[in-house]
């Protein structure tokens, strides 16, 4: 026997627990066959089989397997259970990328009802934990009372941290979807909260209480407050995860390199920033008359290479630009070709890149180089021009894009959502803890620009995810100081 570390038991009515502490599974028993909700890890197979048998039911009577979402701790035992039972499987199409060993028979649609033997399970699309998370609602009858049961199909916000989003190429907007889902679920009344994981509804502890006193069911709360309190806690945990994520993955972008100390947008400046410890590089891209993408902020070289050089960069050749020197005090270096920059830095998985488009009609070439150097997981393409980032997103949907803005309104956020942007780049003067929380909740990474020594600390303390700074050494020193203070 491979019985669970939580002995199988009847929760209420025709609802039974047949999973484990680490991977919950529930059985709905009907006279036309049974519905299994989630299968857990691959080695949960024997546990589910033996638990169902221990309760007096036949595993082969399982007709439907419903999955709350596609993660392995909810689906890995499915393939073998299908071999054993011939059950029909249900999953959201968006979550197929997570599963192995089986092809779903039915793809959920929002609000669909799965019916078997007089039990109806209503399936609501509640994305966030995954793109295809579904929450399940059904009625059971206990002591002559009808109780509405509810399961949040994916209540953890840990999967909304950047490492996970990056691994699975998930847009930041899924964060906003998660909070929208929580609000959607708050409108549902639930008498019996069914845990997607056992710790959510204290399955083990409540099972022991129920065994000791079967006349009082600790899972039942007709006021619905247990359900609502859990959802409020989901909101709190989301905010906590976003804060921790912004601290642990904060990006100190060397702005045009360490431009306080070296000629901006040159190799000398970029390497100076990296040497100081910056884990990000911000730079600007333009194109020469003969089609070479180069790194330069201004439309002309005059400010950096001498006031006599007033011709526009897009009117000059690469050879003409190479004859110039970019100056910073006594230091000088050459203008850099974008591809040369990528050849030097693309292999650095410890650096995040912010590539600002400074000119129209370079999106195709920029996207092609970023693809060639496999940069899409560690790059944000940005611009003050919404049409530029909209176009590059259309050309290369896998790229993350951000909008550099001078003000933030509801219209700003709506425009970002419309093009599928991941990052909001406000001026440092607008950054406050309240606004960062609001922008995170809207589903955006937050990177500040226009940072100076007067506002640098406030931007970091507000919980922003990164900032472009000319003096990365000073920001890093402050981060180290605050980190030590926390300990």
JORA-V454798 format. One line per field, one symbol per residue. psi: psi as a letter, one per 20 degrees, with the letter a starting at -180 (. if undefined). Layout:
psi=???
This chain:
psi=qlqriopqrpgqckpqpkbrghnqqqpoprijaqppoqiarhjighggghggghijrphiiohpopphaiqhjiihigghhghhhjqpqpqphijhiirqiqpqhppqqpjqppppkippopopomqfgrhkppqpprqqppljqpppqqpoinipjhjjqhgggggjlpqhihghhghhgghghhippphooophqhigklggghhhghhhniiooihpnihjhgghhghhhggghghgghghghghjponpookamihirpqkrhggghggghijpjqpprqprprhjjppropgrhrjghhjpiimiqqhiiqrghhhiirppqnciqqaqqpqghgghhhihinijpqpoopojqqkjggggggghghjlihikppprqiohhghgghhhgnhiqpqqpoqirorhhghghgghjkqhppnrqhhiorgghggghghikqqopqrkpahhigghgghijqirqpphmhhgghhgggghghhh.
